[in-house]
């Protein structure tokens, strides 16, 4: 397992798998806006770090389903913990109303307001 941490794309993958446990690679690829080949490569690299597991679907043996490992949940939780500081740095040029609007739109886009 790597100690390098997760890339932003890997974090998007982890969030999507967290939101859709057991989803197929193609469902996750669609959710994060990647083509299936790119997502498959991302899944392989993320699984190699020990953040998620890929298993054959019980209903369609051609399909791989994804789940987070305990390490993947920990990495995602740590990232969420530092997200407010990161957001503040990114949004420093926005006024208060613009920051609130941006945060609301990002939460909606990522499905956190469900």
C-alpha positions as CSV (number, residue, x, y, z in Angstrom):
1,X,0.0,0.0,0.0
2,X,1.2,3.5,-0.8
3,X,1.7,6.3,1.7
4,X,1.3,9.0,-1.0
5,X,-2.3,9.6,-0.2
6,X,-5.2,9.9,-2.6
7,X,-5.2,12.1,-5.7
8,X,-8.2,14.4,-6.4
9,X,-9.5,11.9,-9.0
10,X,-9.1,9.1,-6.5
11,X,-11.0,11.1,-3.9
12,X,-13.8,11.6,-6.4
13,X,-13.9,7.8,-6.9
14,X,-13.9,7.2,-3.2
15,X,-16.7,9.6,-2.6
16,X,-18.8,8.0,-5.4
17,X,-18.2,4.5,-4.1
18,X,-19.1,5.7,-0.6
19,X,-22.3,7.1,-2.0
20,X,-23.1,4.0,-4.0
21,X,-21.6,1.0,-2.2
22,X,-21.5,-2.1,-4.4
23,X,-22.1,0.0,-7.6
24,X,-20.6,-1.3,-10.8
25,X,-17.5,0.4,-12.3
26,X,-19.6,1.7,-15.2
27,X,-22.1,3.3,-12.8
28,X,-19.2,4.9,-10.8
29,X,-17.5,6.1,-14.1
30,X,-20.7,7.7,-15.1
31,X,-21.2,9.4,-11.7
32,X,-17.8,11.0,-11.8
33,X,-17.8,11.8,-15.5
34,X,-15.1,9.4,-16.7
35,X,-15.1,7.0,-19.6
36,X,-15.0,3.3,-18.6
37,X,-11.3,2.7,-19.6
38,X,-10.1,5.7,-17.6
39,X,-12.2,4.7,-14.6
40,X,-10.9,1.1,-14.8
41,X,-7.3,2.4,-14.7
42,X,-8.2,4.7,-11.8
43,X,-9.9,1.8,-9.9
44,X,-6.8,-0.3,-10.4
45,X,-4.5,2.3,-9.0
46,X,-6.8,3.1,-6.1
47,X,-7.3,-0.6,-5.3
48,X,-3.5,-1.0,-5.3
49,X,-3.3,1.6,-2.6
50,X,-5.7,-0.4,-0.6
51,X,-8.5,2.1,-0.6
52,X,-11.2,0.0,-2.4
53,X,-11.9,-3.6,-3.4
54,X,-13.2,-4.7,-6.8
55,X,-15.3,-7.9,-6.9
56,X,-17.3,-9.7,-9.6
57,X,-21.0,-9.0,-9.5
58,X,-23.0,-12.0,-8.3
59,X,-25.7,-11.3,-10.9
60,X,-23.5,-10.5,-13.9
61,X,-20.0,-12.1,-13.8
62,X,-18.8,-9.6,-16.5
63,X,-19.3,-6.7,-14.2
64,X,-17.1,-5.5,-11.4
65,X,-18.6,-3.9,-8.3
66,X,-16.7,-1.6,-6.0
67,X,-16.6,-1.1,-2.2
68,X,-14.4,0.9,0.1
69,X,-12.0,-0.7,2.4
70,X,-11.5,0.4,6.0
71,X,-8.4,2.3,4.8
72,X,-10.4,3.9,2.0
73,X,-13.1,5.1,4.5
74,X,-10.3,6.5,6.7
75,X,-8.6,8.3,3.8
76,X,-12.0,9.8,2.7
77,X,-12.8,10.9,6.3
78,X,-9.4,12.6,6.7
79,X,-9.9,14.4,3.4
80,X,-13.4,15.6,4.5
81,X,-11.9,16.9,7.7
82,X,-9.4,19.1,5.9
83,X,-11.9,20.1,3.2
84,X,-13.2,23.3,4.9
85,X,-9.6,24.8,5.1
86,X,-9.0,23.8,1.5
87,X,-12.3,25.3,0.4
88,X,-11.5,28.5,2.3
89,X,-8.1,28.8,0.5
90,X,-9.7,28.1,-2.9
91,X,-12.6,30.6,-2.4
92,X,-10.7,33.4,-0.8
93,X,-11.5,35.7,-3.7
94,X,-15.2,35.2,-3.3
95,X,-17.4,37.2,-1.0
96,X,-19.5,35.5,1.7
97,X,-22.6,35.1,-0.4
98,X,-20.6,33.7,-3.3
99,X,-18.8,31.2,-1.0
100,X,-22.1,30.0,0.4
101,X,-23.6,29.6,-3.1
102,X,-20.5,27.7,-4.3
103,X,-20.6,25.4,-1.3
104,X,-24.3,24.7,-1.7
105,X,-23.8,23.9,-5.4
106,X,-20.8,21.6,-4.8
107,X,-22.7,19.8,-2.1
108,X,-25.7,19.4,-4.4
109,X,-23.4,18.2,-7.3
110,X,-21.7,15.6,-5.1
111,X,-25.0,14.4,-3.6
112,X,-24.3,15.5,0.0
113,X,-27.7,17.2,0.4
114,X,-29.8,14.1,-0.1
